[in-house]
């Protein structure tokens, strides 16, 4: 998994590529946590994400909860059909803001 960070003022976009699974979910968590306090909006660009496991879904929901407490916007964009199907089957399409 690769993660690129782009700031536009106080808006952070994380461009994620590869799989988000048990082996990589901790890396994503660490990347997000290392930036908390530096942004007031987080966008995760999933155009390069091929697969997400339950471990990856846990990262997303815990991030949403953490940022919601701080009233920080969190959205996910550019998901492919496979990842979208995983979100739908797990019900995460209703829990996360996907654009």
C-alpha positions as CSV (number, residue, x, y, z in Angstrom):
1,X,0.0,0.0,0.0
2,X,1.2,3.5,-0.8
3,X,-0.2,6.7,0.7
4,X,0.4,10.2,-0.7
5,X,-0.5,13.3,1.3
6,X,-1.7,16.5,-0.3
7,X,-2.6,19.6,1.6
8,X,-4.8,22.4,0.2
9,X,-4.8,24.9,3.1
10,X,-6.4,23.0,6.0
11,X,-7.8,20.2,3.7
12,X,-5.8,17.0,3.6
13,X,-6.3,14.5,0.9
14,X,-4.8,11.0,1.4
15,X,-4.3,9.2,-1.9
16,X,-4.3,5.5,-1.1
17,X,-3.1,2.8,-3.5
18,X,-3.1,-0.9,-3.1
19,X,-4.9,-3.1,-0.5
20,X,-6.1,-2.1,2.9
21,X,-6.0,-5.2,4.9
22,X,-4.6,-6.7,8.2
23,X,-1.0,-6.1,7.0
24,X,-1.5,-2.5,6.0
25,X,-4.4,-1.1,8.1
26,X,-2.0,-0.1,10.9
27,X,0.1,1.9,8.4
28,X,-3.0,3.8,7.3
29,X,-4.0,4.4,11.0
30,X,-0.5,5.8,11.7
31,X,-0.6,8.1,8.7
32,X,-3.9,9.5,9.7
33,X,-3.0,9.9,13.4
34,X,0.3,11.6,12.5
35,X,-1.7,14.4,10.7
36,X,-4.5,14.9,13.3
37,X,-4.5,18.5,14.4
38,X,-3.1,19.8,11.1
39,X,-6.4,19.6,9.1
40,X,-10.0,20.5,9.4
41,X,-11.1,18.3,6.5
42,X,-10.0,14.9,5.4
43,X,-10.6,13.4,2.0
44,X,-9.4,9.8,1.3
45,X,-9.0,9.2,-2.5
46,X,-9.5,5.5,-3.1
47,X,-9.0,5.6,-6.8
48,X,-6.0,3.3,-6.4
49,X,-7.5,1.0,-3.7
50,X,-8.1,-2.5,-5.1
51,X,-9.4,-4.2,-1.9
52,X,-10.4,-3.4,1.7
53,X,-10.8,-6.0,4.4
54,X,-12.6,-5.8,7.7
55,X,-9.4,-4.5,9.3
56,X,-9.5,-1.6,6.8
57,X,-13.1,-1.0,7.5
58,X,-12.4,-0.7,11.2
59,X,-9.8,2.0,10.4
60,X,-12.4,4.0,8.5
61,X,-15.1,3.8,11.1
62,X,-12.7,4.6,14.0
63,X,-11.4,7.6,11.9
64,X,-14.9,8.8,11.3
65,X,-15.7,8.6,15.1
66,X,-12.5,10.3,16.1
67,X,-13.0,13.2,13.5
68,X,-16.7,13.6,14.2
69,X,-15.9,14.4,17.9
70,X,-13.7,17.3,16.6
71,X,-16.4,18.3,13.9
72,X,-13.9,17.5,11.1
73,X,-15.3,16.6,7.7
74,X,-14.3,13.1,6.5
75,X,-15.2,11.8,3.0
76,X,-14.1,9.0,0.8
77,X,-14.0,9.5,-3.0
78,X,-13.3,7.6,-6.2
79,X,-14.0,4.1,-5.0
80,X,-14.1,1.3,-7.5
81,X,-16.8,-1.2,-8.0
82,X,-15.2,-3.9,-5.9
83,X,-14.6,-1.7,-2.9
84,X,-18.1,-0.2,-3.4
85,X,-19.6,-3.7,-3.2
86,X,-17.7,-4.4,0.0
87,X,-19.0,-1.1,1.5
88,X,-22.6,-2.1,0.5
89,X,-22.4,-5.7,1.8
90,X,-21.0,-4.5,5.1
91,X,-23.5,-1.5,5.4
92,X,-20.5,0.9,5.5
93,X,-22.0,2.8,2.5
94,X,-24.6,4.1,5.0
95,X,-22.1,4.9,7.8
96,X,-19.4,6.7,5.7
97,X,-19.6,9.8,3.5
98,X,-18.8,8.6,0.0
99,X,-18.7,11.0,-2.9
